[in-house]
């Protein structure tokens, strides 16, 4: 069944890839984004990728009047909600901003949806809701915790969603807990494009590969792991985008809400990632060992069985595909990024 979807934050990294996946699956989408963490040129690139004009509305998900106009002017069947702040370190410095955008944005959106009679929602959550003490591979029924204001907002939003479902049985909600999204679309037209020095491993490695940064810092090599470095469950962004399509379609097909991890179920070490990216870019990338960072855990790994059972979701793309697609994106985007940045 073809659906028309509102993608809040749909011009960003995961949102733009989900737009492409929705289009490939025959769905139509309208993007709402304030471009605080996305480039406006994504409109042209998504149009080139999908072969169709892209409808993007420039605005804030906390703007209730704008949301009312969007629902009145478009026959929206469902919403996929990405619009949120996501930098853990920044959230510590700006907790009120994170509460306003992440928690306030969700409640404003849901009120507008309810007023328009739209009750189908896919929510972008995070494995950070498991806190620092999760036992891997972590199942969805593990205790929830948080170690940053960002993670707290995701726990709070999930709580609000459960309360809304308990109060109004028309809500059909898919809660998707991401592990570590990486990689890019195989076309090289869209990918991750951090505006400053990234906190996440792969975009940091990519900046070393291009020469923008001198070396990779490996925070700790004395963990109880095969090579001494931390282990993380990385998922290709194209697999993640497909998971959103499957979640949306499962809600429409069954009418039943769900909560699932989206990960591979396999953990990859820092040194494995560096070696794989070195292979993708064709040269050995320099790194140095630095002290462990406070709060870093030995391993983050998903139990991904529920997503397979409920959505038929299994990842298809491996570490090599993650790295080669990222490097292709970096090379493809170099010229237009230089032009945009002046």
C-alpha positions in Angstrom: 0.0 0.0 0.0 1.5 3.3 -1.1 1.6 5.8 1.8 2.3 9.6 1.9 4.8 10.2 4.7 5.9 13.3 6.5 9.6 13.1 7.3 10.6 15.5 10.1 14.3 16.1 9.9 14.2 14.4 6.6 17.1 16.4 5.0 19.6 15.0 7.5 21.9 12.0 7.3 19.4 9.2 8.2 16.4 11.1 7.0 17.7 11.6 3.5 18.6 8.0 3.1 15.1 7.0 4.4 13.6 9.4 1.8 15.5 7.5 -0.9 14.4 4.1 0.5 10.7 5.2 0.7 10.8 6.4 -2.9 12.4 3.1 -4.1 9.6 1.3 -2.2 6.9 3.3 -4.0 5.9 5.6 -1.2 5.7 9.4 -1.4 7.3 11.8 1.2 7.2 15.4 2.3 10.3 16.6 4.2 10.1 19.1 7.1 13.6 20.4 8.1 15.0 23.6 9.6 18.4 22.9 8.1 20.2 23.3 11.4 22.2 20.2 10.6 21.7 19.6 6.9 22.7 21.3 3.6 20.0 22.8 1.4 21.6 21.2 -1.7 20.2 17.9 -0.5 17.0 18.8 -2.3 18.6 18.8 -5.7 20.6 15.7 -4.9 17.6 13.7 -3.7 15.7 14.8 -6.8 18.5 13.5 -9.0 18.6 10.3 -7.0 14.9 9.6 -7.2 14.1 11.2 -10.6 11.3 13.2 -9.1 10.8 16.7 -7.6 11.3 16.8 -3.8 8.9 18.6 -1.5 10.8 20.2 1.3 9.3 22.6 3.8 11.8 24.8 5.7 10.6 25.0 9.3 10.7 23.9 12.9 9.0 20.9 14.3 8.1 22.9 17.3 6.0 25.3 15.1 2.5 24.1 15.8 0.9 26.5 13.3 3.2 25.3 10.5 2.5 21.6 11.4 -1.3 22.3 11.2 -0.8 23.8 7.7 1.2 20.9 6.6 -1.4 18.4 7.7 -4.2 20.5 6.2 -2.3 20.9 2.9 -1.1 17.3 2.4 -2.9 14.0 2.7 -0.4 12.6 5.2 -0.9 8.9 6.1 2.0 8.6 8.6 5.0 10.4 10.1 8.6 9.3 10.5 10.1 11.5 13.1 13.9 12.2 12.9 14.0 15.9 13.9 16.1 16.1 17.0 19.5 17.2 18.4 21.9 14.3 18.7 25.3 15.3 20.0 26.0 13.7 23.4 28.7 16.2 24.4 26.6 19.2 23.3 23.7 17.9 25.3 25.7 18.1 28.5 26.4 21.8 27.8 22.9 22.6 26.6 20.4 20.3 28.3 17.5 22.8 28.0 18.0 23.1 24.2 17.9 19.3 24.0 14.7 19.1 26.1 13.0 21.8 24.0 13.9 20.3 20.6 13.7 16.6 21.3 10.9 16.3 23.9 9.0 19.4 23.0 9.3 18.6 19.3 7.7 15.2 19.8 4.8 16.4 21.8 4.1 19.3 19.5 4.2 16.9 16.5 1.9 14.3 18.2 -0.6 17.0 19.1 -0.7 18.2 15.5 -1.0 14.6 14.3 -3.9 13.8 16.6 -5.7 17.0 15.6 -5.3 15.9 11.9 -6.4 12.3 12.6 -3.0 10.9 11.8 -2.0 8.2 14.3 0.8 6.2 12.6 4.3 7.2 13.7 7.8 5.8 13.4 10.1 7.2 16.0 13.9 7.6 15.8 15.3 6.3 19.1 18.7 5.2 20.2 20.6 2.5 21.9 21.8 5.1 24.4 18.6 4.4 26.2 20.3 1.3 27.6 22.9 3.4 29.5 26.4 2.4 30.2 25.8 -0.9 31.9 23.9 -2.8 29.2 24.9 -6.5 28.9 25.6 -7.4 25.3 24.0 -8.5 23.0 21.3 -6.2 24.5 17.6 -7.1 24.1 14.8 -4.6 24.0 13.6 -5.5 27.4 16.9 -4.6 29.1 16.5 -1.9 31.8 16.6 1.7 30.5 19.0 4.3 31.8 20.9 7.3 30.5 24.3 8.9 30.9 23.7 12.2 29.1 20.8 14.7 28.6 20.6 13.4 25.0 20.0 9.9 26.1 17.5 11.2 28.7 15.5 12.8 26.0 15.2 9.6 24.1 14.0 7.7 27.3 11.5 10.5 28.0 10.2 10.4 24.4 9.8 6.7 24.5 7.9 7.1 27.8 5.6 9.7 26.3 4.9 7.4 23.3 3.9 4.5 25.6 1.7 6.8 27.6 0.0 8.1 24.5 -0.6 4.5 23.3 -2.1 3.6 26.6 -4.4 6.7 26.6 -5.5 6.4 22.9 -5.6 3.0 21.1 -5.6 4.6 17.7 -1.9 5.2 17.9 0.3 2.8 15.9 3.9 3.5 16.8 7.2 1.9 15.8 10.1 2.7 18.1 13.4 2.0 16.4 16.5 1.9 18.6 19.5 2.6 16.4 23.0 1.3 17.3 25.8 3.0 15.2 24.7 4.1 11.7 27.6 4.5 9.2 28.2 4.5 5.4 26.4 6.2 2.6 24.1 5.7 -0.4 25.9 3.8 -3.2 25.2 6.6 -5.7 27.6 8.9 -3.7 24.9 11.6 -3.8 24.0 11.6 -0.1 26.0 10.6 3.0 27.1 11.8 6.4 28.4 15.4 6.3 29.3 16.7 9.8 29.7 20.5 10.0 32.6 20.3 12.5 35.0 17.8 14.0 32.9 14.7 14.4 32.5 12.7 17.6 31.6 9.4 15.9 34.4 7.1 14.6 33.7 6.6 10.9 33.3 10.3 10.0 36.4 11.1 12.0 38.3 8.4 10.1 37.0 9.8 6.8 38.4 13.2 7.7 41.8 11.6 8.3 41.5 9.8 5.0 41.0 13.1 3.2 43.8 14.8 5.1 41.5 17.2 6.9 42.7 15.7 10.2 46.2 14.4 10.9 45.4 11.2 12.7 42.8 9.0 14.4 42.8 8.9 18.2 42.0 5.4 19.6 40.7 5.9 23.1 42.1 2.9 25.0 43.7 -0.3 23.9 43.5 -2.2 27.2 39.8 -3.3 27.0 39.0 -7.0 27.4 38.5 -7.5 23.7 40.5 -9.5 21.1 42.6 -6.4 20.0 42.2 -4.3 23.2 40.0 -1.7 21.6 36.3 -1.0 22.2 33.6 -2.9 20.2 30.5 -1.3 18.7 27.6 -2.6 16.6 27.7 -0.6 13.3 24.8 -0.7 10.9 24.9 0.5 7.3 22.7 3.5 6.8 21.0 1.9 3.8 20.0 -1.1 6.0 18.8 1.3 8.7 16.7 3.2 6.1 15.2 0.0 4.9 14.3 -0.8 8.5 12.2 2.4 8.6 10.3 1.3 5.5 9.6 -2.1 7.0 8.5 -0.6 10.3 6.1 1.8 8.4 4.7 -1.0 6.3 4.3 -3.4 9.3 2.3 -0.7 11.2 0.0 -0.3 8.1 -0.3 -4.1 7.6 -0.9 -5.2 11.2 -2.1 -2.1 13.1 0.2 -3.3 15.9 2.9 -1.1 17.5 6.4 -2.4 18.0 9.7 -1.6 19.6 12.9 -3.0 18.1 16.7 -2.7 18.0 18.2 -1.9 14.6 21.7 -3.3 14.5 23.7 -6.2 13.0 24.2 -8.2 16.1 27.9 -8.1 15.5 30.4 -5.9 17.2 33.4 -4.4 15.4 36.5 -3.0 17.1 38.1 0.4 16.5 41.1 -1.2 14.9 39.0 -3.4 12.6 37.2 -0.2 11.4 40.5 1.6 10.8 41.8 -1.4 8.8 38.7 -1.7 6.7 38.6 2.0 5.9 42.3 1.9 5.1 41.5 -0.8 2.5 38.6 1.3 1.1 40.7 4.5 0.6 43.8 2.6 -0.5 46.3 3.8 2.2 47.2 3.0 5.8 45.6 5.6 8.0 47.7 6.9 10.9 46.4 6.5 14.4 47.7 6.8 18.0 46.5 5.3 21.2 45.0 7.8 23.7 43.7 7.3 27.2 40.2 5.9 27.6 37.4 8.4 27.7 35.2 8.6 30.8 31.9 6.7 30.3 33.1 4.6 27.3 32.1 1.0 27.6 33.8 -2.1 26.4 31.1 -3.2 24.0 27.8 -2.0 22.6 26.0 -4.8 20.6 22.4 -5.3 19.6 20.2 -8.4 20.0 18.6 -8.0 16.7 16.2 -11.0 16.7 13.0 -9.1 17.5 13.4 -6.9 14.4 13.8 -10.1 12.3 10.7 -11.7 13.9 8.4 -8.7 13.7 9.6 -6.8 10.6 11.4 -9.4 8.6 14.5 -7.1 9.0 18.0 -8.5 8.6 21.0 -6.4 7.7 22.5 -7.1 4.2 25.6 -4.8 4.1 28.9 -5.7 5.8 31.8 -3.6 7.1 33.5 -3.4 3.7 30.3 -2.0 2.2 30.1 0.5 5.0 33.6 1.8 4.4 33.6 1.7 0.6 30.3 3.6 0.4 31.5 6.2 2.8 34.7 6.7 0.9 32.8 6.9 -2.4 30.5 9.6 -0.9 33.5 11.5 0.4 35.1 11.5 -3.0 31.9 12.3 -4.9 30.9 15.1 -2.7 34.3 16.9 -2.6 33.7 19.2 -5.5 30.2 20.5 -4.6 31.1 20.8 -0.9 34.1 23.0 -1.9 31.8 25.1 -4.0 29.2 25.5 -1.3 31.7 26.3 1.4 33.4 28.9 -0.8 
